[in-house]
Amino acid sequence: MYSKYLILFVFFISSVPLLSQTPPAYISDSLQGILDSSLPSSISNSGAVMGVHVPGQWSWYGSSGHAISGMTSGQPASIAHVDSKFRVGSLTKTMVATCILFLEEDGLLDIEDPIVNYLRSTLIDDTIQSSGTVRVRHLLNHTSGISNSADNTTCQQDVLINPAGAHSLEEAVYCGASLGEIFPPEFAWAYSNTNYSLLAMIIETVTGQSYKSYLTQKIITPLGLLNTEVPSTNQIAGDHMGCYWNIGSWVDLTIINPTTYTGWADVVSTTEDLNAFFKALLEGDLVNAASLAKMAVIDPASYDYGLGIDFYQVGGVPYYGHYGEVANSSAMIYCELSSSIAPDGYFISYNFNVQGVDMPNLVDVPVFDLLNSSPLNVNEQVAKSTFTFYPNPVDDVVTIALNNSDRAAIKLMDITGNVVGEFTTNTSVYSTSLSGLASGSYLLQIETDGAKEVKNIILR
């Protein structure tokens, strides 16, 4: 099950680059099946990309459906590819928090400093008007009490009417702060994009350079993230995912001025680059151990949020990173699983071109269940395949043909190894209906004449 938790993460991953090795075939097939099954039906031509990296073992990157739906932006429909770029949404916040900790390590600020130390007093007194002292840390962990700019319907309508319009950080702060204080600083927790607009302003004040330039200099360039950028144009260059939002009717925000999201959701990346960034962060290749420890501290006023990182549990195992939505749905997560398949956990990132996808239940839980299951001897080699079956994927009836026998015990298992169907046959060709089972990836096991073989089957 998917739930939140309040513990500190532990950094124990060995420092190795992302590997190009591929996983066992049944893992690849199952991951592709999970991704295929997760596509929402709320919009035609929905699509998704996903990347899974198991440190020291293998990496898998897949795509399903469409990148661009061909709906309203004037761009023709296009197929999603494994390296399609996308707007990462609030995953940007983890990068911005990292930049703030860089500044602290360099002695240029302290996260306990009042924000008035770095922002003009009129902005603090006339626009934000907090009832107490707002500190840099309060912005990082959303305990500032400053209202969320995304809740300002007037500002939101302005973007929907003119998505190509430019917006300054000052305007973004006003859109949030003008709604009034939610609570005094550190009294409670409330997610607010305005906090990260203010952090972008602080980065620019302290460094004397643009927020985009500093993030690029400190994260993108050192890590060699060739497909990651803070864009300067309205349209993402090259192959990219769309952004579709249903607000009573569908709105296409694939092409939008990136200043709409400055500091809190403006980064563009790929699943491989996101996995590489988060792995480097957790291994201490970016900020130091002391800074990492601070990122994991959850304020008593906060339920599950550290400094730019959100904390959860899946299957009772620590699961942390960030989710994001800007007319799409994205995630960047590390899971502290220790199984035979993923002994040192795994990194996962993904993007759907549609907002509002039930990501935990459609992706996080099934991938966890897959990588927490035993291999079930799927990788054992047999001298000759004992059976074939068709079609695959299957809509209802599957036909199994035995190659060397006319008698077999047949089991259909879900990806965790639970038996969901069991049959015997006394003929070399056997057909059965799989109706009533949920769509997804399953394992078909055939035992005949002392030989046992398992193959992956996908039910649509």
C-alpha positions as CSV (number, residue, x, y, z in Angstrom):
1,M,0.0,0.0,0.0
2,Y,1.0,3.6,-0.5
3,S,1.3,5.8,2.6
4,K,3.3,8.7,4.1
5,Y,5.9,8.4,6.8
6,L,8.1,10.4,9.1
7,I,11.6,9.0,9.2
8,L,15.0,10.0,7.9
9,F,16.4,8.5,4.8
10,V,19.7,6.6,4.9
11,F,22.3,7.0,2.1
12,F,23.8,3.6,1.4
13,I,24.0,3.4,-2.4
14,S,27.4,2.7,-3.9
15,S,28.7,5.4,-6.2
16,V,28.4,4.0,-9.7
17,P,27.3,5.7,-12.9
18,L,23.9,4.7,-14.4
19,L,24.4,1.4,-16.2
20,S,23.4,0.5,-19.7
21,Q,22.8,-3.2,-18.9
22,T,19.3,-4.4,-19.5
23,P,17.2,-6.3,-16.9
24,P,16.0,-9.8,-17.3
25,A,13.4,-10.2,-20.1
26,Y,10.5,-10.8,-17.7
27,I,11.3,-7.6,-15.8
28,S,11.5,-5.6,-19.1
29,D,8.2,-7.1,-20.3
30,S,6.5,-6.5,-16.9
31,L,7.7,-2.9,-16.7
32,Q,6.4,-2.2,-20.2
33,G,3.1,-3.9,-19.3
34,I,2.8,-1.7,-16.2
35,L,3.4,1.4,-18.3
36,D,1.0,0.3,-21.0
37,S,-1.7,-0.4,-18.5
38,S,-1.2,2.9,-16.7
39,L,-2.2,5.2,-19.7
40,P,-5.3,7.2,-18.7
41,S,-8.4,6.9,-20.9
42,S,-9.5,10.5,-20.1
43,I,-7.9,11.8,-23.3
44,S,-7.3,10.3,-26.7
45,N,-3.6,9.8,-27.5
46,S,-2.4,9.9,-23.9
47,G,1.2,8.8,-23.4
48,A,3.9,8.2,-20.8
49,V,7.6,7.6,-20.4
50,M,9.3,5.8,-17.5
51,G,12.8,5.0,-16.4
52,V,13.9,2.6,-13.7
53,H,17.5,2.3,-12.5
54,V,18.7,-0.4,-10.1
55,P,22.1,0.6,-8.8
56,G,24.9,-1.8,-9.8
57,Q,22.5,-4.0,-11.7
58,W,20.6,-2.6,-14.7
59,S,18.6,0.3,-16.2
60,W,15.3,0.2,-18.1
61,Y,13.7,3.0,-20.1
62,G,10.4,2.7,-21.8
63,S,7.6,4.7,-23.4
64,S,3.9,4.1,-24.3
65,G,1.3,5.9,-26.3
66,H,1.7,9.4,-27.6
67,A,4.0,12.3,-26.7
68,I,1.8,14.9,-28.4
69,S,-1.9,14.3,-28.7
70,G,-2.4,16.5,-31.7
71,M,-5.2,18.3,-29.9
72,T,-5.0,22.1,-30.0
73,S,-1.4,23.3,-30.1
74,G,-1.0,22.9,-33.9
75,Q,1.6,20.2,-33.4
76,P,0.8,16.9,-35.1
77,A,0.3,13.8,-33.0
78,S,3.5,12.0,-32.3
79,I,4.6,8.8,-30.5
80,A,6.3,8.9,-27.1
81,H,9.9,7.8,-27.1
82,V,12.1,6.8,-24.2
83,D,14.2,10.0,-24.5
84,S,11.3,12.4,-25.0
85,K,11.8,15.5,-22.9
86,F,9.1,16.9,-20.6
87,R,8.3,19.7,-18.2
88,V,9.2,18.1,-14.9
89,G,6.9,20.4,-12.8
90,S,7.6,20.6,-9.1
91,L,10.5,18.1,-9.4
92,T,12.2,21.5,-10.0
93,K,11.9,22.2,-6.3
94,T,14.4,19.5,-5.4
95,M,16.9,21.1,-7.7
96,V,16.2,24.6,-6.3
97,A,16.6,23.3,-2.7
98,T,19.9,21.8,-3.7
99,C,21.0,25.2,-5.0
100,I,20.1,26.9,-1.8
101,L,22.2,24.3,0.2
102,F,25.1,25.0,-2.2
103,L,24.9,28.6,-1.2
104,E,24.9,27.7,2.5
105,E,27.9,25.4,2.1
106,D,29.7,28.3,0.4
107,G,28.9,30.6,3.3
108,L,26.7,32.9,1.3
109,L,23.6,32.3,3.3
110,D,22.2,30.4,6.3
111,I,18.8,28.6,5.9
112,E,17.9,30.0,9.4
113,D,18.4,33.6,8.1
114,P,15.3,35.8,7.8
115,I,14.4,36.2,4.1
116,V,14.5,40.0,4.6
117,N,18.3,39.6,4.6
118,Y,18.1,38.8,0.9
119,L,14.9,40.5,-0.4
120,R,14.0,44.1,-0.5
121,S,12.1,45.3,2.6
122,T,9.2,46.7,0.6
123,L,8.5,43.2,-0.8
124,I,8.5,41.8,2.7
125,D,6.4,44.6,4.3
126,D,4.0,45.5,1.5
127,T,3.4,42.3,-0.4
128,I,4.2,39.3,1.9
129,Q,3.1,40.9,5.2
130,S,3.7,37.9,7.4
131,S,2.8,38.0,11.0
132,G,6.2,36.6,12.0
133,T,9.7,36.2,10.8
134,V,9.9,34.1,7.6
135,R,13.2,32.2,7.3
136,V,14.8,30.6,4.3
137,R,14.1,27.2,5.8
138,H,10.4,28.0,6.0
139,L,10.4,28.5,2.2
140,L,12.2,25.2,1.6
141,N,9.9,23.1,3.7
142,H,6.6,25.0,3.1
143,T,6.1,26.2,6.6
144,S,6.2,29.9,5.7
145,G,2.4,30.4,5.7
146,I,2.6,32.4,2.4
147,S,-0.3,31.5,0.2
148,N,0.1,29.5,-3.0
149,S,0.2,31.4,-6.3
150,A,-1.6,28.4,-7.9
151,D,-4.6,29.2,-5.8
152,N,-5.1,32.7,-7.3
153,T,-7.8,32.2,-9.9
154,T,-7.2,35.6,-11.5
155,C,-3.6,34.8,-12.1
156,Q,-4.5,31.3,-13.3
157,Q,-7.0,32.7,-15.8
158,D,-4.4,35.1,-17.1
159,V,-2.1,32.2,-17.9
160,L,-4.9,30.2,-19.5
161,I,-6.0,33.1,-21.7
162,N,-2.4,34.0,-22.7
163,P,0.0,31.0,-22.0
164,A,2.7,32.7,-24.1
165,G,2.8,35.8,-21.8
166,A,5.9,36.4,-19.7
167,H,5.8,36.7,-15.9
168,S,8.3,38.1,-13.4
169,L,9.2,36.6,-10.1
170,E,7.7,39.7,-8.5
171,E,4.4,38.9,-10.2
172,A,4.5,35.3,-9.1
173,V,5.1,36.3,-5.4
174,Y,2.2,38.8,-5.6
175,C,-0.1,36.2,-7.0
176,G,0.5,34.1,-3.9
177,A,1.0,36.7,-1.1
178,S,-1.9,38.8,-2.2
179,L,-4.2,36.0,-1.0
180,G,-3.2,36.7,2.5
181,E,-1.2,34.7,5.1
182,I,-2.5,31.2,5.7
183,F,-0.8,30.9,9.2
184,P,2.1,32.4,11.1
185,P,5.6,31.0,10.0
186,E,6.3,27.5,11.3
187,F,2.8,27.2,12.8
188,A,1.7,24.6,10.3
189,W,2.5,23.2,6.8
190,A,0.9,24.2,3.4
191,Y,2.4,23.5,0.0
192,S,3.0,26.8,-1.8
193,N,4.7,27.4,-5.1
194,T,5.3,31.0,-4.0
195,N,7.9,29.8,-1.5
196,Y,10.1,28.6,-4.4
197,S,9.5,31.8,-6.4
198,L,11.0,33.5,-3.4
199,L,13.9,31.1,-3.3
200,A,14.7,31.8,-7.0
201,M,14.8,35.5,-6.1
202,I,17.2,34.8,-3.2
203,I,19.5,32.8,-5.5
204,E,19.6,35.7,-7.9
205,T,20.2,38.2,-5.1
206,V,23.0,36.2,-3.5
207,T,24.8,35.1,-6.7
208,G,24.3,38.2,-8.8
209,Q,23.3,35.9,-11.7
210,S,20.1,34.5,-13.0
211,Y,18.5,31.6,-11.2
212,K,18.7,29.7,-14.5
213,S,22.4,30.3,-14.9
214,Y,23.2,29.2,-11.3
215,L,21.2,26.0,-11.5
216,T,22.8,25.2,-14.9
217,Q,26.3,25.9,-13.5
218,K,25.9,23.9,-10.3
219,I,23.7,20.9,-11.4
220,I,23.1,20.5,-15.1
221,T,26.7,21.1,-16.4
222,P,28.7,19.2,-13.7
223,L,26.4,16.1,-14.0
224,G,26.4,16.2,-17.8
225,L,22.7,16.3,-18.0
226,L,22.6,16.9,-21.8
227,N,18.8,16.7,-22.0
228,T,18.0,18.9,-19.0
229,E,17.5,22.7,-19.2
230,V,15.7,25.7,-17.8
231,P,14.2,26.7,-21.1
232,S,14.1,30.2,-22.5
233,T,11.6,29.5,-25.2
234,N,7.9,28.7,-25.1
235,Q,8.2,25.4,-27.0
236,I,10.5,22.6,-25.9
237,A,13.1,21.9,-28.5
238,G,13.2,18.4,-30.0
239,D,11.0,15.4,-29.2
240,H,8.9,16.2,-26.2
241,M,5.8,15.3,-24.2
242,G,2.7,17.4,-24.3
243,C,0.8,19.0,-21.3
244,Y,-2.9,18.5,-21.2
245,W,-5.2,19.7,-18.4
246,N,-8.9,19.0,-18.0
247,I,-10.6,22.0,-16.3
248,G,-14.1,21.1,-17.5
249,S,-12.7,21.2,-21.0
250,W,-9.3,20.2,-22.2
251,V,-6.6,22.8,-22.3
252,D,-3.3,22.3,-24.1
253,L,-0.4,24.0,-22.2
254,T,2.3,22.2,-24.2
255,I,3.5,25.5,-25.4
256,I,3.8,28.0,-22.6
257,N,6.1,30.8,-21.5
258,P,8.6,29.1,-19.0
259,T,8.6,32.2,-16.8
260,T,5.1,31.1,-15.7
261,Y,6.9,28.4,-13.6
262,T,10.2,30.1,-12.7
263,G,11.9,28.5,-9.7
264,W,9.1,26.0,-8.9
265,A,8.3,24.1,-12.0
266,D,10.3,25.3,-15.0
267,V,12.9,22.6,-15.6
268,V,12.7,20.4,-18.7
269,S,14.4,17.0,-18.5
270,T,14.1,13.2,-19.4
271,T,13.6,10.2,-17.2
272,E,17.3,9.2,-17.6
273,D,18.6,12.6,-16.6
274,L,16.2,12.8,-13.6
275,N,17.4,9.4,-12.3
276,A,21.0,10.5,-12.8
277,F,20.4,13.8,-10.9
278,F,18.6,12.2,-7.9
279,K,21.2,9.4,-7.7
280,A,24.0,12.0,-7.6
281,L,22.2,14.0,-5.0
282,L,21.7,11.1,-2.6
283,E,25.2,9.7,-3.1
284,G,26.7,13.1,-2.0
285,D,28.1,14.0,-5.4
286,L,26.4,17.4,-5.2
287,V,25.9,18.7,-1.7
288,N,27.7,17.3,1.3
289,A,26.5,14.9,3.9
290,A,25.5,17.6,6.4
291,S,23.3,19.3,3.7
292,L,21.8,15.9,2.8
293,A,20.9,15.4,6.5
294,K,19.2,18.8,6.6
295,M,17.1,17.9,3.5
296,A,15.8,14.8,5.4
297,V,14.8,16.7,8.5
298,I,11.0,17.0,8.7
299,D,9.7,20.1,10.6
300,P,7.2,19.1,13.4
301,A,4.7,21.4,11.6
302,S,5.1,19.4,8.4
303,Y,3.6,15.9,7.9
304,D,6.1,14.5,5.4
305,Y,8.2,17.2,3.7
306,G,11.9,17.9,4.2
307,L,13.8,20.5,2.2
308,G,12.6,20.1,-1.3
309,I,12.0,16.3,-0.8
310,D,8.7,14.6,0.0
311,F,8.6,11.4,2.0
312,Y,6.3,8.3,1.7
313,Q,6.2,4.6,2.2
314,V,5.3,1.9,-0.4
315,G,4.8,-1.6,1.0
316,G,6.3,-0.4,4.3
317,V,9.6,0.6,2.6
318,P,10.9,4.2,2.5
319,Y,10.1,6.0,-0.7
320,Y,11.0,9.6,-1.3
321,G,11.5,12.2,-4.0
322,H,9.0,14.6,-5.5
323,Y,5.9,14.6,-7.7
324,G,5.0,17.4,-10.1
325,E,2.1,18.6,-12.2
326,V,2.0,21.4,-14.8
327,A,-0.8,20.1,-17.0
328,N,1.0,16.8,-16.9
329,S,2.1,14.3,-14.2
330,S,5.7,13.5,-13.3
331,A,7.7,11.8,-10.5
332,M,11.3,11.4,-9.4
333,I,11.7,8.8,-6.6
334,Y,14.2,6.6,-4.8
335,C,12.9,3.4,-3.1
336,E,15.0,1.9,-0.3
337,L,13.9,-1.6,-1.3
338,S,16.3,-4.5,-0.6
339,S,15.2,-7.5,-2.7
340,S,17.0,-10.1,-4.8
341,I,16.0,-8.1,-7.9
342,A,16.9,-4.6,-6.4
343,P,19.3,-5.3,-3.5
344,D,20.3,-1.6,-3.2
345,G,16.9,-0.1,-4.0
346,Y,15.9,1.6,-7.2
347,F,15.3,5.0,-8.8
348,I,12.2,5.6,-10.8
349,S,11.1,8.6,-12.8
350,Y,8.2,9.0,-15.2
351,N,5.9,11.5,-17.0
352,F,2.4,11.4,-18.3
353,N,1.3,14.0,-20.8
354,V,-2.0,14.3,-18.9
355,Q,-2.5,16.0,-15.5
356,G,-4.3,14.2,-12.6
357,V,-3.0,10.6,-13.2
358,D,-3.3,8.3,-10.2
359,M,0.5,7.7,-10.2
360,P,0.8,5.8,-6.9
361,N,-1.6,3.1,-7.8
362,L,-0.9,2.9,-11.5
363,V,2.9,3.0,-11.3
364,D,4.5,3.2,-7.9
365,V,2.8,0.2,-6.3
366,P,2.9,-2.2,-9.2
367,V,6.6,-1.4,-9.9
368,F,7.4,-1.9,-6.3
369,D,5.5,-5.2,-6.2
370,L,7.4,-6.4,-9.3
371,L,10.9,-5.5,-8.0
372,N,10.0,-6.9,-4.5
373,S,9.0,-10.3,-6.0
374,S,11.2,-13.3,-6.4
375,P,12.5,-14.0,-9.9
376,L,10.4,-17.2,-10.0
377,N,13.1,-18.9,-12.0
378,V,12.1,-16.9,-15.1
379,N,15.7,-16.6,-16.1
380,E,16.5,-20.3,-15.9
381,Q,17.6,-21.6,-19.3
382,V,15.9,-24.7,-20.8
383,A,17.4,-26.7,-23.6
384,K,14.4,-26.0,-25.7
385,S,11.3,-24.0,-25.0
386,T,8.6,-26.3,-23.7
387,F,5.7,-24.2,-25.0
388,T,4.5,-21.3,-27.1
389,F,1.4,-19.2,-26.6
390,Y,-0.5,-16.6,-28.6
391,P,-1.6,-13.9,-28.9
392,N,0.5,-11.7,-26.6
393,P,-0.7,-9.2,-25.5
394,V,-4.0,-11.1,-25.1
395,D,-7.5,-9.5,-24.9
396,D,-9.4,-12.7,-23.7
397,V,-8.6,-16.2,-25.0
398,V,-5.0,-17.4,-24.9
399,T,-3.9,-20.5,-26.7
400,I,-1.0,-22.6,-25.4
401,A,0.9,-25.1,-27.6
402,L,3.1,-27.7,-25.9
403,N,6.2,-28.4,-27.9
404,N,7.2,-31.8,-26.5
405,S,4.2,-33.2,-24.6
406,D,0.5,-33.6,-24.6
407,R,0.1,-33.1,-20.8
408,A,1.0,-30.1,-18.6
409,A,0.2,-28.3,-15.4
410,I,-0.4,-24.6,-16.1
411,K,-0.3,-21.8,-13.6
412,L,-1.1,-18.1,-14.2
413,M,0.5,-15.8,-11.6
414,D,0.5,-12.1,-11.0
415,I,3.9,-10.3,-10.9
416,T,4.2,-11.0,-7.2
417,G,3.9,-14.7,-7.7
418,N,0.3,-15.2,-6.5
419,V,-1.5,-17.8,-8.5
420,V,-4.6,-16.3,-10.1
421,G,-5.4,-19.3,-12.4
422,E,-4.5,-23.0,-12.5
423,F,-5.3,-25.6,-15.2
424,T,-4.2,-29.0,-16.5
425,T,-4.3,-30.2,-20.1
426,N,-4.1,-33.6,-21.7
427,T,-3.8,-32.2,-25.2
428,S,-0.8,-30.5,-26.9
429,V,-2.9,-27.4,-27.7
430,Y,-5.0,-25.8,-25.0
431,S,-7.1,-22.6,-25.0
432,T,-8.6,-20.7,-22.0
433,S,-10.3,-17.4,-21.4
434,L,-8.6,-14.9,-19.1
435,S,-11.7,-12.7,-18.8
436,G,-12.3,-11.4,-15.3
437,L,-8.7,-10.6,-14.7
438,A,-7.4,-7.0,-14.5
439,S,-5.3,-5.7,-17.3
440,G,-1.6,-5.9,-16.6
441,S,1.5,-8.1,-16.7
442,Y,1.3,-11.8,-15.6
443,L,3.5,-14.9,-15.5
444,L,2.5,-18.1,-17.3
445,Q,4.2,-21.2,-15.9
446,I,4.1,-24.5,-17.7
447,E,5.3,-27.7,-16.0
448,T,5.6,-30.8,-18.1
449,D,7.7,-34.0,-17.9
450,G,9.8,-32.6,-15.1
451,A,10.6,-29.3,-16.9
452,K,9.3,-26.0,-15.8
453,E,9.3,-22.8,-17.8
454,V,7.9,-19.3,-17.1
455,K,7.1,-16.7,-19.6
456,N,5.6,-13.2,-19.4
457,I,2.1,-12.5,-20.7
458,I,0.3,-9.2,-20.9
459,L,-3.5,-8.9,-20.6
460,R,-5.0,-5.9,-22.2
